[in-house]
Amino acid sequence: MAMAKLFITGLSTVITCSSAVVFKGAAMAVVLLLMLVQLPGYLSCLLLCAIRAAVERAMAATFAAARDAVSAVTDAAVGWRDAASSNSTAAVAFV
């Protein structure tokens, strides 16, 4: 009888330990599944961030080029005005 009781106790312990291992394995599987589900969203977020950075750099370069062009036109206009004011015939022609 003691042997049967010892066997049942050992069997109960094995079942308890194995159910804990199975539960831990199932929990890890769920966590891994959630990480796999989250991965495409994370990758698409990285892609969108890279696209946004490229667009910001392109816009900054475009605005810098436009600023340089406006500055060059303004400098040319100031040069024409100065040249016209120094030459009286040109000043009459511009007025």
Biopython code that builds the backbone (N, CA, C, O; Angstrom):
import numpy as np
from Bio.PDB.StructureBuilder import StructureBuilder

atoms = [
    (1, "MET", "N", (0.819, -1.182, 0.000)),
    (1, "MET", "CA", (0.000, 0.000, 0.000)),
    (1, "MET", "C", (0.868, 1.253, 0.000)),
    (1, "MET", "O", (0.561, 2.229, -0.683)),
    (2, "ALA", "N", (1.953, 1.219, 0.770)),
    (2, "ALA", "CA", (2.843, 2.368, 0.838)),
    (2, "ALA", "C", (3.495, 2.607, -0.518)),
    (2, "ALA", "O", (3.750, 3.742, -0.921)),
    (3, "MET", "N", (3.761, 1.477, -1.222)),
    (3, "MET", "CA", (4.379, 1.609, -2.530)),
    (3, "MET", "C", (3.416, 2.272, -3.507)),
    (3, "MET", "O", (3.837, 3.104, -4.311)),
    (4, "ALA", "N", (2.140, 1.924, -3.455)),
    (4, "ALA", "CA", (1.135, 2.526, -4.335)),
    (4, "ALA", "C", (0.973, 4.003, -4.009)),
    (4, "ALA", "O", (0.831, 4.836, -4.904)),
    (5, "LYS", "N", (0.997, 4.326, -2.695)),
    (5, "LYS", "CA", (0.859, 5.719, -2.279)),
    (5, "LYS", "C", (2.063, 6.532, -2.767)),
    (5, "LYS", "O", (1.907, 7.665, -3.222)),
    (6, "LEU", "N", (3.244, 5.957, -2.671)),
    (6, "LEU", "CA", (4.450, 6.628, -3.140)),
    (6, "LEU", "C", (4.403, 6.816, -4.656)),
    (6, "LEU", "O", (4.813, 7.855, -5.173)),
    (7, "PHE", "N", (3.900, 5.801, -5.363)),
    (7, "PHE", "CA", (3.778, 5.899, -6.814)),
    (7, "PHE", "C", (2.799, 7.000, -7.210)),
    (7, "PHE", "O", (3.068, 7.770, -8.132)),
    (8, "ILE", "N", (1.668, 7.078, -6.518)),
    (8, "ILE", "CA", (0.661, 8.105, -6.813)),
    (8, "ILE", "C", (1.215, 9.495, -6.506)),
    (8, "ILE", "O", (0.972, 10.440, -7.258)),
    (9, "THR", "N", (1.954, 9.625, -5.406)),
    (9, "THR", "CA", (2.553, 10.917, -5.061)),
    (9, "THR", "C", (3.577, 11.331, -6.117)),
    (9, "THR", "O", (3.606, 12.486, -6.543)),
    (10, "GLY", "N", (4.406, 10.394, -6.533)),
    (10, "GLY", "CA", (5.395, 10.688, -7.575)),
    (10, "GLY", "C", (4.729, 11.042, -8.890)),
    (10, "GLY", "O", (5.163, 11.963, -9.583)),
    (11, "LEU", "N", (3.673, 10.313, -9.238)),
    (11, "LEU", "CA", (2.940, 10.598, -10.463)),
    (11, "LEU", "C", (2.302, 11.978, -10.405)),
    (11, "LEU", "O", (2.305, 12.710, -11.395)),
    (12, "SER", "N", (1.762, 12.329, -9.263)),
    (12, "SER", "CA", (1.161, 13.655, -9.085)),
    (12, "SER", "C", (2.212, 14.753, -9.231)),
    (12, "SER", "O", (1.956, 15.794, -9.837)),
    (13, "THR", "N", (3.392, 14.508, -8.670)),
    (13, "THR", "CA", (4.477, 15.496, -8.785)),
    (13, "THR", "C", (4.911, 15.652, -10.237)),
    (13, "THR", "O", (5.129, 16.768, -10.709)),
    (14, "VAL", "N", (5.035, 14.538, -10.938)),
    (14, "VAL", "CA", (5.431, 14.588, -12.353)),
    (14, "VAL", "C", (4.384, 15.339, -13.175)),
    (14, "VAL", "O", (4.734, 16.144, -14.038)),
    (15, "ILE", "N", (3.120, 15.085, -12.916)),
    (15, "ILE", "CA", (2.049, 15.767, -13.652)),
    (15, "ILE", "C", (2.079, 17.260, -13.359)),
    (15, "ILE", "O", (1.907, 18.072, -14.268)),
    (16, "THR", "N", (2.294, 17.629, -12.109)),
    (16, "THR", "CA", (2.360, 19.046, -11.744)),
    (16, "THR", "C", (3.525, 19.732, -12.449)),
    (16, "THR", "O", (3.369, 20.817, -13.009)),
    (17, "CYS", "N", (4.691, 19.094, -12.418)),
    (17, "CYS", "CA", (5.869, 19.687, -13.070)),
    (17, "CYS", "C", (5.680, 19.763, -14.577)),
    (17, "CYS", "O", (6.022, 20.768, -15.200)),
    (18, "SER", "N", (5.135, 18.702, -15.162)),
    (18, "SER", "CA", (4.964, 18.709, -16.615)),
    (18, "SER", "C", (3.916, 19.730, -17.040)),
    (18, "SER", "O", (4.051, 20.349, -18.096)),
    (19, "SER", "N", (2.874, 19.916, -16.233)),
    (19, "SER", "CA", (1.880, 20.923, -16.596)),
    (19, "SER", "C", (2.475, 22.326, -16.482)),
    (19, "SER", "O", (2.121, 23.211, -17.260)),
    (20, "ALA", "N", (3.377, 22.535, -15.519)),
    (20, "ALA", "CA", (4.049, 23.833, -15.409)),
    (20, "ALA", "C", (4.943, 24.068, -16.618)),
    (20, "ALA", "O", (5.005, 25.177, -17.149)),
    (21, "VAL", "N", (5.635, 23.014, -17.051)),
    (21, "VAL", "CA", (6.499, 23.140, -18.224)),
    (21, "VAL", "C", (5.659, 23.402, -19.469)),
    (21, "VAL", "O", (6.010, 24.246, -20.294)),
    (22, "VAL", "N", (4.550, 22.678, -19.603)),
    (22, "VAL", "CA", (3.672, 22.873, -20.758)),
    (22, "VAL", "C", (3.097, 24.284, -20.745)),
    (22, "VAL", "O", (3.023, 24.933, -21.788)),
    (23, "PHE", "N", (2.686, 24.765, -19.566)),
    (23, "PHE", "CA", (2.128, 26.115, -19.464)),
    (23, "PHE", "C", (3.181, 27.153, -19.831)),
    (23, "PHE", "O", (2.897, 28.115, -20.544)),
    (24, "LYS", "N", (4.413, 26.945, -19.331)),
    (24, "LYS", "CA", (5.483, 27.887, -19.648)),
    (24, "LYS", "C", (5.786, 27.862, -21.140)),
    (24, "LYS", "O", (5.995, 28.909, -21.753)),
    (25, "GLY", "N", (5.808, 26.682, -21.719)),
    (25, "GLY", "CA", (6.039, 26.574, -23.162)),
    (25, "GLY", "C", (4.927, 27.232, -23.961)),
    (25, "GLY", "O", (5.188, 27.904, -24.959)),
    (26, "ALA", "N", (3.689, 27.040, -23.525)),
    (26, "ALA", "CA", (2.567, 27.664, -24.224)),
    (26, "ALA", "C", (2.627, 29.180, -24.093)),
    (26, "ALA", "O", (2.338, 29.905, -25.045)),
    (27, "ALA", "N", (3.002, 29.654, -22.915)),
    (27, "ALA", "CA", (3.126, 31.099, -22.720)),
    (27, "ALA", "C", (4.223, 31.670, -23.608)),
    (27, "ALA", "O", (4.061, 32.742, -24.192)),
    (28, "MET", "N", (5.331, 30.958, -23.709)),
    (28, "MET", "CA", (6.414, 31.425, -24.583)),
    (28, "MET", "C", (5.979, 31.396, -26.042)),
    (28, "MET", "O", (6.342, 32.282, -26.815)),
    (29, "ALA", "N", (5.208, 30.391, -26.421)),
    (29, "ALA", "CA", (4.714, 30.316, -27.798)),
    (29, "ALA", "C", (3.787, 31.488, -28.100)),
    (29, "ALA", "O", (3.843, 32.061, -29.188)),
    (30, "VAL", "N", (2.939, 31.843, -27.144)),
    (30, "VAL", "CA", (2.042, 32.991, -27.338)),
    (30, "VAL", "C", (2.847, 34.276, -27.466)),
    (30, "VAL", "O", (2.549, 35.113, -28.319)),
    (31, "VAL", "N", (3.862, 34.440, -26.626)),
    (31, "VAL", "CA", (4.702, 35.643, -26.695)),
    (31, "VAL", "C", (5.416, 35.714, -28.039)),
    (31, "VAL", "O", (5.471, 36.779, -28.654)),
    (32, "LEU", "N", (5.962, 34.596, -28.499)),
    (32, "LEU", "CA", (6.633, 34.579, -29.802)),
    (32, "LEU", "C", (5.661, 34.877, -30.936)),
    (32, "LEU", "O", (6.004, 35.583, -31.884)),
    (33, "LEU", "N", (4.452, 34.340, -30.839)),
    (33, "LEU", "CA", (3.442, 34.610, -31.854)),
    (33, "LEU", "C", (3.094, 36.095, -31.889)),
    (33, "LEU", "O", (2.964, 36.682, -32.963)),
    (34, "LEU", "N", (2.943, 36.697, -30.712)),
    (34, "LEU", "CA", (2.649, 38.131, -30.660)),
    (34, "LEU", "C", (3.807, 38.953, -31.214)),
    (34, "LEU", "O", (3.589, 39.970, -31.873)),
    (35, "MET", "N", (5.030, 38.520, -30.951)),
    (35, "MET", "CA", (6.190, 39.232, -31.501)),
    (35, "MET", "C", (6.215, 39.115, -33.023)),
    (35, "MET", "O", (6.547, 40.078, -33.713)),
    (36, "LEU", "N", (5.867, 37.939, -33.548)),
    (36, "LEU", "CA", (5.822, 37.768, -34.998)),
    (36, "LEU", "C", (4.718, 38.610, -35.622)),
    (36, "LEU", "O", (4.882, 39.136, -36.722)),
    (37, "VAL", "N", (3.603, 38.739, -34.927)),
    (37, "VAL", "CA", (2.517, 39.579, -35.425)),
    (37, "VAL", "C", (2.939, 41.043, -35.400)),
    (37, "VAL", "O", (2.562, 41.812, -36.285)),
    (38, "GLN", "N", (3.703, 41.429, -34.414)),
    (38, "GLN", "CA", (4.131, 42.811, -34.255)),
    (38, "GLN", "C", (5.266, 43.178, -35.219)),
    (38, "GLN", "O", (5.450, 44.357, -35.522)),
    (39, "LEU", "N", (6.014, 42.213, -35.695)),
    (39, "LEU", "CA", (7.190, 42.471, -36.532)),
    (39, "LEU", "C", (6.879, 43.229, -37.826)),
    (39, "LEU", "O", (7.590, 44.188, -38.129)),
    (40, "PRO", "N", (5.858, 42.855, -38.607)),
    (40, "PRO", "CA", (5.584, 43.631, -39.829)),
    (40, "PRO", "C", (5.244, 45.088, -39.534)),
    (40, "PRO", "O", (5.639, 45.982, -40.283)),
    (41, "GLY", "N", (4.519, 45.330, -38.456)),
    (41, "GLY", "CA", (4.210, 46.711, -38.089)),
    (41, "GLY", "C", (5.462, 47.483, -37.733)),
    (41, "GLY", "O", (5.602, 48.651, -38.094)),
    (42, "TYR", "N", (6.365, 46.838, -37.032)),
    (42, "TYR", "CA", (7.625, 47.496, -36.660)),
    (42, "TYR", "C", (8.459, 47.799, -37.899)),
    (42, "TYR", "O", (9.032, 48.882, -38.021)),
    (43, "LEU", "N", (8.524, 46.831, -38.822)),
    (43, "LEU", "CA", (9.294, 47.040, -40.048)),
    (43, "LEU", "C", (8.673, 48.132, -40.914)),
    (43, "LEU", "O", (9.391, 48.940, -41.503)),
    (44, "SER", "N", (7.345, 48.159, -40.995)),
    (44, "SER", "CA", (6.707, 49.216, -41.783)),
    (44, "SER", "C", (6.916, 50.574, -41.134)),
    (44, "SER", "O", (7.033, 51.579, -41.835)),
    (45, "CYS", "N", (6.965, 50.622, -39.819)),
    (45, "CYS", "CA", (7.255, 51.879, -39.123)),
    (45, "CYS", "C", (8.667, 52.354, -39.457)),
    (45, "CYS", "O", (8.876, 53.541, -39.706)),
    (46, "LEU", "N", (9.627, 51.449, -39.464)),
    (46, "LEU", "CA", (10.995, 51.816, -39.836)),
    (46, "LEU", "C", (11.058, 52.318, -41.275)),
    (46, "LEU", "O", (11.759, 53.286, -41.572)),
    (47, "LEU", "N", (10.322, 51.657, -42.165)),
    (47, "LEU", "CA", (10.300, 52.079, -43.563)),
    (47, "LEU", "C", (9.703, 53.475, -43.703)),
    (47, "LEU", "O", (10.240, 54.316, -44.424)),
    (48, "LEU", "N", (8.594, 53.718, -43.016)),
    (48, "LEU", "CA", (7.965, 55.038, -43.090)),
    (48, "LEU", "C", (8.863, 56.119, -42.499)),
    (48, "LEU", "O", (8.901, 57.239, -43.008)),
    (49, "CYS", "N", (9.579, 55.795, -41.439)),
    (49, "CYS", "CA", (10.516, 56.771, -40.855)),
    (49, "CYS", "C", (11.642, 57.090, -41.829)),
    (49, "CYS", "O", (12.059, 58.243, -41.935)),
    (50, "ALA", "N", (12.135, 56.084, -42.538)),
    (50, "ALA", "CA", (13.195, 56.319, -43.522)),
    (50, "ALA", "C", (12.681, 57.171, -44.681)),
    (50, "ALA", "O", (13.387, 58.058, -45.161)),
    (51, "ILE", "N", (11.452, 56.903, -45.132)),
    (51, "ILE", "CA", (10.862, 57.701, -46.209)),
    (51, "ILE", "C", (10.667, 59.139, -45.756)),
    (51, "ILE", "O", (10.951, 60.075, -46.504)),
    (52, "ARG", "N", (10.184, 59.314, -44.536)),
    (52, "ARG", "CA", (9.971, 60.663, -44.010)),
    (52, "ARG", "C", (11.290, 61.436, -43.941)),
    (52, "ARG", "O", (11.342, 62.609, -44.309)),
    (53, "ALA", "N", (12.343, 60.787, -43.476)),
    (53, "ALA", "CA", (13.648, 61.455, -43.389)),
    (53, "ALA", "C", (14.144, 61.844, -44.780)),
    (53, "ALA", "O", (14.705, 62.925, -44.958)),
    (54, "ALA", "N", (13.941, 60.971, -45.764)),
    (54, "ALA", "CA", (14.371, 61.286, -47.134)),
    (54, "ALA", "C", (13.580, 62.461, -47.698)),
    (54, "ALA", "O", (14.146, 63.329, -48.363)),
    (55, "VAL", "N", (12.281, 62.492, -47.438)),
    (55, "VAL", "CA", (11.454, 63.605, -47.916)),
    (55, "VAL", "C", (11.864, 64.903, -47.236)),
    (55, "VAL", "O", (11.923, 65.949, -47.883)),
    (56, "GLU", "N", (12.149, 64.847, -45.935)),
    (56, "GLU", "CA", (12.585, 66.057, -45.226)),
    (56, "GLU", "C", (13.903, 66.578, -45.793)),
    (56, "GLU", "O", (14.073, 67.784, -45.966)),
    (57, "ARG", "N", (14.835, 65.668, -46.081)),
    (57, "ARG", "CA", (16.108, 66.100, -46.675)),
    (57, "ARG", "C", (15.895, 66.702, -48.061)),
    (57, "ARG", "O", (16.515, 67.709, -48.403)),
    (58, "ALA", "N", (15.017, 66.089, -48.861)),
    (58, "ALA", "CA", (14.745, 66.609, -50.208)),
    (58, "ALA", "C", (14.093, 67.986, -50.138)),
    (58, "ALA", "O", (14.435, 68.876, -50.916)),
    (59, "MET", "N", (13.159, 68.161, -49.213)),
    (59, "MET", "CA", (12.504, 69.467, -49.068)),
    (59, "MET", "C", (13.494, 70.518, -48.599)),
    (59, "MET", "O", (13.458, 71.653, -49.074)),
    (60, "ALA", "N", (14.369, 70.164, -47.686)),
    (60, "ALA", "CA", (15.378, 71.119, -47.215)),
    (60, "ALA", "C", (16.303, 71.524, -48.357)),
    (60, "ALA", "O", (16.657, 72.696, -48.483)),
    (61, "ALA", "N", (16.693, 70.567, -49.182)),
    (61, "ALA", "CA", (17.557, 70.885, -50.327)),
    (61, "ALA", "C", (16.819, 71.759, -51.336)),
    (61, "ALA", "O", (17.406, 72.677, -51.908)),
    (62, "THR", "N", (15.532, 71.479, -51.557)),
    (62, "THR", "CA", (14.739, 72.282, -52.493)),
    (62, "THR", "C", (14.608, 73.715, -52.006)),
    (62, "THR", "O", (14.778, 74.658, -52.778)),
    (63, "PHE", "N", (14.304, 73.878, -50.716)),
    (63, "PHE", "CA", (14.167, 75.230, -50.173)),
    (63, "PHE", "C", (15.498, 75.972, -50.174)),
    (63, "PHE", "O", (15.533, 77.183, -50.390)),
    (64, "ALA", "N", (16.585, 75.259, -49.937)),
    (64, "ALA", "CA", (17.903, 75.903, -49.980)),
    (64, "ALA", "C", (18.218, 76.367, -51.399)),
    (64, "ALA", "O", (18.755, 77.458, -51.592)),
    (65, "ALA", "N", (17.885, 75.540, -52.393)),
    (65, "ALA", "CA", (18.121, 75.933, -53.787)),
    (65, "ALA", "C", (17.246, 77.125, -54.167)),
    (65, "ALA", "O", (17.704, 78.038, -54.855)),
    (66, "ALA", "N", (15.989, 77.119, -53.721)),
    (66, "ALA", "CA", (15.099, 78.247, -54.011)),
    (66, "ALA", "C", (15.603, 79.516, -53.333)),
    (66, "ALA", "O", (15.571, 80.594, -53.927)),
    (67, "ARG", "N", (16.066, 79.391, -52.101)),
    (67, "ARG", "CA", (16.608, 80.550, -51.386)),
    (67, "ARG", "C", (17.830, 81.109, -52.117)),
    (67, "ARG", "O", (17.976, 82.325, -52.246)),
    (68, "ASP", "N", (18.700, 80.226, -52.592)),
    (68, "ASP", "CA", (19.882, 80.674, -53.337)),
    (68, "ASP", "C", (19.485, 81.352, -54.648)),
    (68, "ASP", "O", (20.093, 82.348, -55.042)),
    (69, "ALA", "N", (18.461, 80.812, -55.326)),
    (69, "ALA", "CA", (18.008, 81.410, -56.585)),
    (69, "ALA", "C", (17.418, 82.795, -56.347)),
    (69, "ALA", "O", (17.706, 83.731, -57.094)),
    (70, "VAL", "N", (16.594, 82.928, -55.313)),
    (70, "VAL", "CA", (16.007, 84.235, -54.992)),
    (70, "VAL", "C", (17.103, 85.213, -54.602)),
    (70, "VAL", "O", (17.050, 86.384, -54.978)),
    (71, "SER", "N", (18.075, 84.759, -53.868)),
    (71, "SER", "CA", (19.191, 85.625, -53.479)),
    (71, "SER", "C", (19.973, 86.089, -54.701)),
    (71, "SER", "O", (20.374, 87.250, -54.777)),
    (72, "ALA", "N", (20.193, 85.195, -55.653)),
    (72, "ALA", "CA", (20.919, 85.564, -56.871)),
    (72, "ALA", "C", (20.126, 86.573, -57.693)),
    (72, "ALA", "O", (20.696, 87.525, -58.227)),
    (73, "VAL", "N", (18.805, 86.369, -57.797)),
    (73, "VAL", "CA", (17.962, 87.312, -58.543)),
    (73, "VAL", "C", (17.959, 88.670, -57.860)),
    (73, "VAL", "O", (18.038, 89.703, -58.525)),
    (74, "THR", "N", (17.870, 88.673, -56.542)),
    (74, "THR", "CA", (17.880, 89.931, -55.791)),
    (74, "THR", "C", (19.206, 90.652, -55.966)),
    (74, "THR", "O", (19.234, 91.867, -56.163)),
    (75, "ASP", "N", (20.293, 89.918, -55.896)),
    (75, "ASP", "CA", (21.610, 90.536, -56.094)),
    (75, "ASP", "C", (21.736, 91.113, -57.505)),
    (75, "ASP", "O", (22.307, 92.188, -57.691)),
    (76, "ALA", "N", (21.203, 90.398, -58.495)),
    (76, "ALA", "CA", (21.253, 90.900, -59.872)),
    (76, "ALA", "C", (20.420, 92.169, -60.014)),
    (76, "ALA", "O", (20.832, 93.110, -60.692)),
    (77, "ALA", "N", (19.247, 92.198, -59.375)),
    (77, "ALA", "CA", (18.396, 93.388, -59.448)),
    (77, "ALA", "C", (19.067, 94.574, -58.773)),
    (77, "ALA", "O", (18.997, 95.696, -59.275)),
    (78, "VAL", "N", (19.711, 94.336, -57.647)),
    (78, "VAL", "CA", (20.432, 95.412, -56.961)),
    (78, "VAL", "C", (21.577, 95.904, -57.842)),
    (78, "VAL", "O", (21.840, 97.105, -57.903)),
    (79, "GLY", "N", (22.246, 94.999, -58.510)),
    (79, "GLY", "CA", (23.328, 95.381, -59.420)),
    (79, "GLY", "C", (22.822, 96.232, -60.573)),
    (79, "GLY", "O", (23.452, 97.227, -60.931)),
    (80, "TRP", "N", (21.685, 95.850, -61.161)),
    (80, "TRP", "CA", (21.102, 96.640, -62.247)),
    (80, "TRP", "C", (20.686, 98.016, -61.742)),
    (80, "TRP", "O", (20.891, 99.021, -62.423)),
    (81, "ARG", "N", (20.105, 98.058, -60.553)),
    (81, "ARG", "CA", (19.673, 99.343, -60.000)),
    (81, "ARG", "C", (20.874, 100.252, -59.747)),
    (81, "ARG", "O", (20.839, 101.442, -60.060)),
    (82, "ASP", "N", (21.925, 99.686, -59.184)),
    (82, "ASP", "CA", (23.128, 100.483, -58.920)),
    (82, "ASP", "C", (23.755, 100.965, -60.224)),
    (82, "ASP", "O", (24.207, 102.106, -60.320)),
    (83, "ALA", "N", (23.780, 100.090, -61.224)),
    (83, "ALA", "CA", (24.344, 100.482, -62.514)),
    (83, "ALA", "C", (23.494, 101.563, -63.165)),
    (83, "ALA", "O", (24.025, 102.491, -63.775)),
    (84, "ALA", "N", (22.187, 101.447, -63.039)),
    (84, "ALA", "CA", (21.295, 102.433, -63.644)),
    (84, "ALA", "C", (21.401, 103.780, -62.942)),
    (84, "ALA", "O", (21.340, 104.825, -63.590)),
    (85, "SER", "N", (21.558, 103.763, -61.641)),
    (85, "SER", "CA", (21.641, 105.033, -60.915)),
    (85, "SER", "C", (22.985, 105.719, -61.136)),
    (85, "SER", "O", (23.077, 106.939, -61.002)),
    (86, "SER", "N", (24.016, 104.972, -61.467)),
    (86, "SER", "CA", (25.318, 105.590, -61.709)),
    (86, "SER", "C", (25.412, 106.159, -63.123)),
    (86, "SER", "O", (26.226, 107.049, -63.369)),
    (87, "ASN", "N", (24.618, 105.678, -64.034)),
    (87, "ASN", "CA", (24.637, 106.146, -65.421)),
    (87, "ASN", "C", (23.356, 106.947, -65.664)),
    (87, "ASN", "O", (22.261, 106.391, -65.578)),
    (88, "SER", "N", (23.473, 108.227, -65.961)),
    (88, "SER", "CA", (22.295, 109.082, -66.067)),
    (88, "SER", "C", (21.425, 108.705, -67.259)),
    (88, "SER", "O", (20.200, 108.779, -67.163)),
    (89, "THR", "N", (22.021, 108.301, -68.381)),
    (89, "THR", "CA", (21.207, 107.917, -69.530)),
    (89, "THR", "C", (20.441, 106.635, -69.253)),
    (89, "THR", "O", (19.288, 106.488, -69.659)),
    (90, "ALA", "N", (21.082, 105.721, -68.567)),
    (90, "ALA", "CA", (20.384, 104.481, -68.223)),
    (90, "ALA", "C", (19.285, 104.770, -67.222)),
    (90, "ALA", "O", (18.230, 104.136, -67.255)),
    (91, "ALA", "N", (19.521, 105.725, -66.328)),
    (91, "ALA", "CA", (18.501, 106.073, -65.345)),
    (91, "ALA", "C", (17.294, 106.674, -66.044)),
    (91, "ALA", "O", (16.159, 106.405, -65.650)),
    (92, "VAL", "N", (17.512, 107.480, -67.068)),
    (92, "VAL", "CA", (16.391, 108.059, -67.807)),
    (92, "VAL", "C", (15.637, 106.957, -68.544)),
    (92, "VAL", "O", (14.408, 106.985, -68.619)),
    (93, "ALA", "N", (16.361, 105.996, -69.084)),
    (93, "ALA", "CA", (15.718, 104.915, -69.818)),
    (93, "ALA", "C", (14.882, 104.039, -68.894)),
    (93, "ALA", "O", (13.830, 103.544, -69.299)),
    (94, "PHE", "N", (15.334, 103.840, -67.654)),
    (94, "PHE", "CA", (14.579, 102.994, -66.727)),
    (94, "PHE", "C", (13.391, 103.723, -66.122)),
    (94, "PHE", "O", (12.422, 103.087, -65.707)),
    (95, "VAL", "N", (13.451, 105.055, -66.067)),
    (95, "VAL", "CA", (12.358, 105.826, -65.447)),
    (95, "VAL", "C", (11.280, 105.972, -66.446)),
    (95, "VAL", "O", (10.251, 106.585, -66.159)),
]
sb = StructureBuilder()
sb.init_structure("model")
sb.init_model(0)
sb.init_chain("A")
sb.init_seg("    ")
for serial, (resi, resn, name, xyz) in enumerate(atoms, 1):
    if name == "N":
        sb.init_residue(resn, " ", resi, " ")
    sb.init_atom(name, np.array(xyz, "f"), 0.0, 1.0, " ", f" {name:<3s}", serial, name[0])
structure = sb.get_structure()
